[in-house]
Amino acid sequence: MIEITKLNGKKFHLNALYIEKVEAFPDTTITLTNNQKYIVVESEDQVKEKIIDFYQSIHLMGQPGWKDEKNE
């Protein structure tokens, strides 16, 4: 789960596995696989970082530098 902030300042947790796309219109809009949309305070890049961190925490994505360390 990632923590996101709605425009009214209320924080909530969102399961990043259900995120289909993240766009800026200029407000950042997150669209889920069920077509539910959330407009959030965080920038597109901040949301992307949160998603990557989440994926790495559940070992769905390799850790940065992991391949380099293994080859040494």
C-alpha positions in Angstrom: 0.0 0.0 0.0 1.1 3.6 -0.6 0.1 6.6 1.3 -1.5 9.3 -0.8 -3.1 12.7 0.0 -6.4 13.9 -1.4 -6.7 17.6 -2.4 -8.6 18.3 0.9 -5.5 17.2 2.9 -6.9 13.8 4.0 -4.4 11.0 3.7 -5.3 7.5 2.7 -3.7 4.2 1.6 -4.0 2.8 -1.8 -3.1 -0.6 -3.1 -0.5 0.2 -5.8 -1.2 -3.1 -7.5 -4.5 -1.7 -8.8 -3.0 1.4 -10.3 -3.4 1.5 -14.1 -2.1 5.0 -14.8 -0.9 8.2 -13.3 -1.4 11.5 -15.1 -1.1 15.2 -14.5 -3.9 17.5 -15.7 -2.2 19.6 -14.0 -3.5 17.9 -10.8 -2.2 14.4 -10.4 -4.9 11.9 -11.2 -4.5 8.2 -10.4 -6.8 5.8 -12.4 -7.3 2.3 -11.0 -8.0 -0.9 -13.0 -11.7 -0.6 -12.1 -11.7 3.0 -13.6 -12.0 4.7 -10.2 -10.1 8.0 -10.2 -8.3 9.8 -7.4 -7.0 13.4 -7.6 -4.1 13.8 -5.2 -1.7 16.4 -3.9 1.5 14.5 -4.8 3.2 15.1 -8.1 3.3 12.4 -10.8 7.0 11.7 -10.0 6.3 11.4 -6.2 3.5 8.9 -6.9 5.8 7.0 -9.3 8.5 6.8 -6.6 6.0 5.5 -4.0 4.8 2.8 -6.5 8.4 1.7 -7.2 9.2 1.6 -3.4 6.1 -0.5 -2.8 6.9 -2.9 -5.7 10.5 -3.3 -4.3 9.2 -3.9 -0.8 7.1 -6.8 -2.0 9.9 -8.1 -4.2 7.9 -7.5 -7.4 10.7 -5.4 -8.8 14.4 -5.7 -8.3 16.3 -3.5 -5.8 18.4 -0.7 -7.3 21.9 -1.9 -7.9 21.0 -5.5 -7.0 22.4 -6.9 -10.3 25.7 -5.0 -9.9 26.2 -6.2 -6.3 25.5 -9.8 -7.3 28.1 -9.7 -10.2 30.9 -8.5 -7.9 
